[in-house]
Each structure stands twice: as C-alpha cells, then as structure tokens.
Amino acid sequence: MKKGLLGKKLGMTQIFGDDGRKIPVTVVEAGPCVVLQVKTAENDGYNAIQIGFDEIDANRTTKAIVGHCRPAAQGPRKFLRELRIDDTNQYKIGDTLKAEIFSAGELVDVSGTSIGKGYQGVVKRWGFQGGRSTHGSRFHRAPGAIGCSATPSRVMKNKKMPGQMGNERVTVQRLQIVRVDQDDNLILIKGAIPGSKNSLVVIRDSVKA
C-alpha cells in the first residue's frame, strides 16, 4: 500500500457528472490525520505508519494516549490506526495527511464497521426461503434440521444459524473517487461504504487497482 487515511462517514447524496448523469456518492470527511509513529523493517520487522484522527481534549482520554501523541507536537487523537506502507521514507512523525493525497478517478478500498442488526434468524441473516405461509403450515421461518444422520452425527462447522448480524469489520474494494474537496477535506466516493453515519472508516489505495 502506498497511502491511506482515516475519515468519518458523513452520509450519502448525489451529484451530477460532466455528462449530466446522476452519480450516487458517499461523503467522507477524510483527515486531517497526524503521523504518530513510523515503523521500519530494520527496527520493527515491517514497514508501517501509525496515524491519528479526530483531536480530543486531553481530559477525555488516558495519559498513555496523551504521552504517545506528544512527540508529534499534536494534541491527543480519538482514533489511532496502523497502516502498512511500502515506503515509509516519505513520512516522519508529526506530518499531517489530508484528503489531497487522493485524487478524482482513483480506486480505493474502504473499511468500516457495518451497522449492527442484533440477533436475527436465518431468513434475514442468510436469506433462507422459509416455509409456506398458508394451507395449515406450521413451518415458517425456522432453519429446519441442522444435524446429519448417524454419520457424522453432529452439526458441521460453519453451519448457517441464527445469531448476531452486522457490527463487524467490512471492506469494500475498488470504489472510485468522484471528487476531492481539499478545502474542507472531503472525499466523495461513488456508491455506498460500510458503517453508519459519523462512523470511522479507513480509506486505502486499492490492492486490485
């Protein structure tokens, strides 16, 4: 990976392209992010940078975070993430990364935490068809038989069952950047990205570009 940013998902809207076609976009407040730590293969075994996003008051975080951010001559940050970078020579502690490192037309991978749906059954969670609704049926939204016969006489691993839905890390690949507003640090990404409004997202250059 060559570059990446932390941002906040602001919501979705639509814009019009040069050809007049309507484009659905997600607006992300990307940065500014501060480089808090630089890791190299010689010292740490791999190349990476640690960046912080969303400055907060020192009284609202721990002394460990305050001390960790002090070498960058910046206030403490609410979110800290580490990004694997191919070449870390272009970064140093205290650098500020803004939305301008990306440009329109680039393909990016966006990671976030999906919206939690709570405990759900197999029909909603996995799209099971379920049973018929009429003619005296007593089988509607149940998963049905989950075991096997005498061999192997157990429930197999990874069986699709009811359970927690959503609230997990999701990455959507090869999303196109439509527009970059350098003044307000806004990036407009074509289509939808994971997460609820005001949630943290990680934007990285696409591995399949």
C-alpha positions in Angstrom: 0.0 0.0 0.0 1.2 3.5 -0.8 -1.1 5.7 1.1 -4.2 5.8 3.4 -6.4 8.0 5.6 -8.8 7.8 8.4 -12.1 9.5 8.0 -15.7 9.9 9.2 -18.6 8.9 7.1 -21.0 11.9 6.8 -23.7 10.3 4.7 -24.9 9.8 1.1 -26.0 12.2 -1.5 -25.9 12.6 -5.3 -24.1 14.8 -7.7 -24.1 15.2 -11.5 -21.2 14.3 -13.7 -19.9 16.2 -16.7 -22.1 14.2 -19.0 -25.2 15.1 -16.9 -25.7 11.7 -15.4 -26.6 11.3 -11.7 -24.0 9.7 -9.5 -24.7 8.4 -6.0 -21.8 9.2 -3.7 -20.8 8.8 -0.1 -19.3 11.9 1.6 -16.3 11.2 3.8 -14.5 13.7 6.0 -11.0 12.4 5.4 -8.4 13.7 7.8 -6.5 15.7 8.7 -4.5 12.8 10.1 -1.3 13.1 12.0 1.6 10.6 11.7 2.3 9.4 15.3 4.7 6.6 14.7 6.9 5.3 11.8 7.8 1.6 11.8 10.6 0.2 9.5 11.6 -3.3 8.5 15.0 -2.8 10.2 13.6 -1.9 13.6 10.2 -3.5 13.7 10.2 -6.2 11.0 7.8 -4.5 8.7 7.0 -1.0 7.2 4.0 0.9 8.6 2.9 4.2 9.9 0.5 4.9 12.8 -1.9 7.8 12.2 -4.3 9.6 14.5 -7.6 11.2 13.6 -10.2 13.4 15.4 -8.4 15.5 18.0 -10.0 15.4 21.5 -9.4 17.1 24.8 -6.6 15.6 27.0 -9.1 15.2 29.9 -11.2 12.9 27.8 -8.6 10.3 27.2 -5.8 8.4 29.0 -2.4 9.7 30.0 -0.9 7.0 27.9 -2.5 8.3 24.7 -1.5 11.9 25.6 2.1 10.8 26.1 2.1 8.8 22.9 0.9 11.8 20.8 3.3 14.3 22.4 6.3 13.5 20.2 4.2 14.6 17.2 3.7 18.0 18.8 0.0 17.5 18.4 -2.9 17.0 20.8 -4.3 13.5 21.6 -6.4 11.8 18.9 -9.5 9.8 19.4 -8.8 7.1 16.8 -5.4 5.5 16.2 -4.7 3.1 13.4 -1.7 1.5 11.8 -1.3 1.2 8.0 1.1 -1.0 6.2 3.1 1.2 3.8 5.5 0.1 1.1 7.9 3.0 1.6 8.0 4.8 4.9 10.9 7.1 4.0 8.5 9.8 2.8 6.8 10.0 6.3 8.1 11.4 9.6 6.5 11.9 13.0 4.3 15.0 13.1 3.4 15.0 9.4 -0.2 15.9 8.6 -2.1 13.9 5.9 -5.1 15.4 4.3 -7.6 14.5 1.6 -5.4 16.0 -1.1 -3.2 12.8 -1.1 -6.1 11.3 -3.1 -7.4 12.5 -6.5 -10.5 12.0 -8.5 -10.6 8.9 -10.6 -8.5 6.8 -8.2 -9.7 3.4 -6.9 -9.7 2.8 -3.2 -10.6 0.2 -0.6 -12.8 1.4 2.2 -13.1 -0.5 5.6 -15.6 0.2 8.3 -17.9 -1.4 10.9 -21.2 -2.5 9.4 -24.5 -1.4 11.0 -25.5 -3.9 13.8 -28.8 -5.6 13.3 -28.8 -7.5 16.6 -29.8 -11.2 16.9 -31.5 -12.3 13.7 -33.0 -15.6 12.4 -31.8 -17.5 9.3 -34.3 -15.8 7.0 -33.0 -12.3 7.5 -29.4 -13.2 8.3 -28.7 -15.7 5.5 -31.7 -15.3 3.1 -33.3 -18.7 3.8 -36.6 -19.2 1.9 -38.6 -20.4 4.9 -41.8 -22.5 4.8 -45.1 -21.7 3.2 -47.4 -19.2 4.9 -50.8 -20.9 4.3 -52.6 -24.2 4.0 -52.1 -25.1 7.6 -48.3 -25.0 7.6 -46.6 -24.7 10.9 -43.2 -24.2 9.5 -42.5 -20.6 8.5 -39.1 -19.0 9.5 -37.3 -21.9 11.3 -34.0 -23.2 9.9 -35.2 -26.8 9.7 -33.0 -29.8 10.5 -29.4 -28.8 11.3 -27.8 -32.1 12.1 -26.6 -35.1 10.0 -27.5 -38.7 10.0 -25.7 -41.4 12.1 -22.5 -40.4 10.3 -21.0 -38.0 11.4 -23.9 -37.5 13.9 -23.1 -33.9 14.7 -23.6 -30.3 13.5 -20.9 -29.4 11.0 -18.7 -26.3 11.4 -19.8 -23.0 9.7 -23.5 -24.1 9.6 -25.6 -21.1 8.8 -27.6 -20.5 12.0 -29.4 -17.6 13.8 -27.1 -15.2 15.6 -25.6 -11.7 15.7 -25.9 -9.9 12.4 -23.8 -6.9 11.4 -21.5 -4.9 13.7 -18.4 -6.5 12.0 -15.5 -5.2 10.0 -16.3 -5.0 6.3 -14.1 -3.9 3.4 -15.5 -2.9 0.0 -12.9 -2.9 -2.7 -12.4 -0.9 -5.9 -14.6 2.1 -5.2 -14.0 5.1 -7.3 -13.3 8.6 -6.0 -15.5 11.0 -7.8 -14.4 14.3 -6.3 -12.0 15.6 -3.7 -12.6 18.9 -1.8 -9.2 19.9 -0.5 -10.5 23.0 1.4 -12.9 21.0 3.6 -11.1 17.7 3.5 -14.0 15.9 1.9 -13.8 12.9 -0.4 -16.8 11.8 -2.5 -16.8 8.1 -3.2 -19.1 6.5 -5.7 -21.6 4.2 -4.2 -22.1 3.0 -0.6 -19.5 2.2 2.0 -19.8 0.3 5.3 -20.8 1.9 8.5 -23.4 4.2 10.0 -23.4 8.0 9.8 -20.4 9.5 11.7 -18.6 6.2 12.0 -14.9 5.7 11.4 -13.7 4.4 8.0 -10.3 3.6 6.7 -9.5 4.7 3.1 -6.6 3.0 1.3 -5.5 2.8 -2.3 -7.0 -0.3 -3.8 -5.0 -3.6 -3.9 -6.8 -4.5 -7.1 -6.5 -1.2 -8.9 
